[in-house]
Amino acid sequence: MSSPLEKFILENRSAFDNDTPDTRVWEKISERMDPTDSKKETPLRSLPFRRWLSVAAAVFVLGLSAVWFYTRHQIKPQMNIADKKPGK
């Protein structure tokens, strides 16, 4: 026995098997599983083209902003007065 739950289920199996579901339950299940019912097709779920386009535009703007921010805020070396050579 790997777990107390598994042990409990095996010991009380007869208590679990005494109830049967109503016949309406089986009818509903069989209606849903009927392969001849062609009018109920599962719809294909995907993002529409507009949403993909807006996501791509947002990623482009964020990337462009990051590049702009990086190039504008780079630390530029400071020239000290002592580093200047006379005559220049």
Secondary structure, 3 states (H helix, E strand, C coil): CCCHHHHHHHHCHHHHCCCCCCHHHHHHHHHHHCCCCCCCCCCCCCCCHHHHHHHHHHHHHHHHHHHHHHHHCCCCCCCCHHHCCCCC
